[in-house]
Amino acid sequence: MCGIIGAVSNRDIVPTLVDSMRIMEYRGYDSAGIAVINSNGEFDRERCVGKVEKLVHSIQNGSSISGTTGIGHTRWATHGPANEANAHPLISSGRVAVVCNGIIENYEELRHQHLQEGSIYDSATDTEVILHELMKFLDDGLGFLDAVKETVKRLIGSYAFAALCISEPGKIIVAKRGCPLLIGFGDNETFIASDAIALAKIAKSIIVLENGDIAEISGVSETNIIDQFGEEVKRKDESILIQPKLVDLAHYSHYMQKEIFEQGSAVANTLEERITNNCMLEIETFGEEAVEIFNQVEAVRILACGTSYYAGMVARIWLESMGIPCEAEIASEFRYRNPVVPDNALVVAISQSGETADTLAALNQASKLGYKYSLAICNSPFSQMTRVTDLVLHTRAGPEISVASTKAFTTQLVSLLLLMIALAKRRGMTVDEEAEIVSELRALPSRIEALLQMDKDIAELSDYFADKEHTLFLGRGTHYPIALEGALKLKEISYIHADAYPAGELKHGPLALIDAKTPTIAVAPNNHLLAKLKANIQEVRARGGKLFVFSDSGTPIKSDELIEVIEVVKSGPFTSPIIHTIALQLLAYHVAVTKGNDVDNPRNLAKSVTVE
């Protein structure tokens, strides 16, 4: 949610800031803005409601904005509606400009104090309290950096902000607590950003700021970092791992389409160097302490949100099949419960961004409750989540720009399958059993490529769904969470209301929804639950419902006037959920395209949910 970018340079930085804002559009936003200190020592600012391209149009048609030091922002509205007055950057008295991600929880108290003191508010945002705090301390005679230090002491919440001050041009000061913030170093220029992707084309290395850090970027190569205790510190300078070409659309129509088709190589990247040529898992890939920790683990609790939670649901079934007790929890609910803590339990936090606020908070709560070990499964190597857990497994999916998750989800499933193998090895999994599962994983990239050859066939189904208002999804076992994920994808980008149910629950209520206008999608692998699922399919058919059955090739289900069978590539029992997931991704994508929707940026949604 929201995006921050800033730069100190010797050249006009406006085009670079705008380009980086374009890259961050995937995060979700409803307004955009930019502010720079111009050659006269004054602020130039341009803001708009809507897309970055609208901002670019305004800049190119008369605003003549330019400067060597500036900040930009894409805002997803929380406090105050999406209008120009609430768009960032916010400026006070022509002296200070601020952009902020996150939430200032005590803003009402601070705002009340400011109004009593005679301050005038120009927006309905919580961010504006930062401006007035800074102005108060500057008016008291403090320098810019000291004003930021004192302001941070007054703020409660999870946030990251960047500020400019007219009295100290050529300088950006940032503060981080809870929300991500990075410093990037390019050729004789320094950047700040909330997202490493925004720096992929302009920075050679980055520093990841820690919670409580305040950083002063003065000049093109001077950076001073102060930690939460007020001490100057050095943070590790890391190479940026994101290749610029990975954030380009290439020949695809949408990022979601591109990312669906990248899944074969993404899965191969997840597996690279983690399995041996003789089909064995390298347990140390989870971390140096992995062998010691896994030898102690007696139970697993998975914490995640949205799509990542569905991956956790699949993993729960996998782990239970190996005799490993496991619970999968929605992170935002776990935080407000008081669960029983098993002995020697491993908490597994799953997040594409590693910055999901609810999952981070749940992870913190688990530590307070006494969970002994922790593992992050994450796609972002620079994220906060990967810095607070005992073990880390990076999914290596590469940048995922589309809001609707595709390759991040499938690589999470692969990562969780590796975790299952690692934990099952100490519970008696034989070498042959391990080799069989690993062989299935090694064959997965080629099976994904074969599945993607069905793209045109699946696209032909989109016309049927385009005018529908409701769709039901059915699944059993490990494929029930895949039905949930399929329903989520369809509702996210096509705006068709979609629900998923365990197929055995049909008679307990959902059958009342079946009619000729409501199609049903069944996920039907050829496994031990197929006979039960076939009976459920007939229950729908008998009530006049149209069914689309995604089955393995060779499954004994035949098409008729009410049943259309879509045969997908047959896979093994552990990788079958991944194959069926990709088929449902393609369906959702093509339905959204047929309806003319904004596929990559669906309404009301953001990619990285960094607020509760």
Secondary structure, 3 states (H helix, E strand, C coil): CCEEEEEECCCCCHHHHHHHHHHHHHHCCCEEEEEEECCCCCEEEEEEECCHHHHHHHHHHHHCCCCCEEEEEEECCCCCCCCHHHCCCEEECCCEEEEEEEEECCHHHHHHHHHHCCCCCCCCCCCHHHHHHHHHHHHCCCCHHHHHHHHHHHCCEEEEEEEEECCCCCEEEEEEEECCCEEEECCCCEEEECCHHHHCCCCCEEEECCCCCEEEEECCCCEEEECCCCCEECCCEEECCCCHHHHCCCCCCCHHHHHHHCHHHHHHHHHCCCECCCCCECHHHHCCCHHHHHCCCCEEEEEECHHHHHHHHHHHHHHHHCCCCEEEEEHHHHCCCCCCCCCCEEEEEEECCCCCHHHHHHHHHHHHHCCCEEEEEECCCCCCHHHCCCEEEECCCCCCCCCCCCHHHHHHHHHHHHHHHHHHHCCCCCHHHHHHHHHHHHHHHHHHHHHHCCHHHHHCCHHHHHCCCEEEEEECCCHHHHHHHHHHHHHHHHCCEEEEEEHHHHHHCHHHHCCCCCCEEEEECCCCCHHHHHHHHHHHHCCCCCEEEEEECCCCCCCCCCEEEEEECCCCCCCHHHHHHHHHHHHHHHHHHHHCCCCCCCCCCCCCCCCC
